[in-house]
């Protein structure tokens, strides 16, 4: 039995601890931030390159590839971000990097967010479609990702933080267009069912209009030292990638360079562009004549927009941090017996070489989905003050991102895709009926038809949990264009 002295001493200790916690959260210098970059360019060549239907090879580096990390600490919580110049990464590779970072820092793995920029010009860290993983390159990636997060944490210093968002309608458009009924074509299995497809061509007479909306919002979280020196920046925009020579970080890397130049920042400054919900978005406006300014000019224009947003920021000496994580198990759309038999026969025809045609590629992908059957997604919701962030291991349609933003309990929200894994496109269920590349069953789009609503619901629950508030109600907006599509 506890004595009166022990009870009094315990109560006094609890009071002191509570006061200390209160003081810590009110301390204007309790917020810290650190950032670091690690070069992840390959050292030996050639290397395999994925991100197209068939495998490519590269023998030089045009734009340096990096793993860029940002560490945030509000005095109670620590969160680590890492954004990697690669097309996509399997969950197993990212989990390995997180374990290494945990061993080095003690930060829990569920307080880490690791995502890909989605450059299509980087070494293959993951096999997909007709491309294989580059095993030597992928083997060295987890240690470098962990190193960047560890170094970012080691560089923590008192910092101010701020964030802003604004619409940029000029640099991203819907690339998936609905085709005329008499211009339907066949999928890789020979079934004539493609009513919507990406990249229809500029002002094409075969296409009638985009199959969904655009998310034009450009978001930025900025950090500066207590004396006003630029420290780091985490931006987010829903644009797939631009196109750059091999090997390259694409516009994401050039953007970072122009941000440092525009701000007159020193060599320790770290600017990061994260991938928004761009599964059906791209820089081409297919409703107008073709204009191609190149990835360098594109990066400069985006950087100029971000510099404008930075002028709107109200800098804060403190911002509460939080992160919640959940695992969601989902099934793959596996082939029926007839398609599986066809796939195995097709695969036998080209055994010993890489697939070259769409039927060959999707035959192998069907076999892969049959053998794996299901998967598990890591989903996250983060809080920085009254800003919400969701992390999704998929290539996400703009419509899905807008659903999350409109229902989020936070004042402002943005979404980071291809985070903590790579599980392909997740079209909203109604988009499956239109067919096209982003719905064809493969590692690039293999999840069950009902996956998107489940992902949205899980993320909204996580946003409610991390914010302590209820989601906003969804308002149906069914205008004439939506009615015409339906």
Buried (B, 14 or more C-beta within 10 A) or exposed (E): EEEEEEEEEEEEEEEEEEEEEEEEBEEEEBBBBBBBBBEBBBEEEBBBBBBEBBBBEBEEBBBBBBBBBBBBBBBEBBBBBBBBBBBBBBBEBBBBBBBBBBEBBEBBBBBBBBBBBBBBBBBBBBBBBBBEBBEEBBEEBBEBBBBBBBBBBEBBEBBBBBBBBBEBEEBBBBBBBBBEEEBBEEBBBEEEBBBBBBBBEEEBEBBBBBBBBBBBBBBBBBBBEBEEBBBBBBBBBBBBBBBBEBBBBBBBBBBBBBBBEBBEBEEBBBBBBBBBBBBBBBBBBBBEEEEEEEBBEBBBBBBEBBBBBBEEBEEBBBBBBBBBBBEBEBBBBBBEEEBBEBBBEBBEEBEEEEBEBBBBBBBBBBBBBBEEEEBEBBBBBBBBBBBBBBBBBBBBBBBBBBBBBBBBBBEBBBBBBBBBBBBBBBBBEBBBEBBBBBBBBBBBBBBBBEBBBBBBBBBBBBBBBBBEEEBEEEEEEEEEEEEEBE
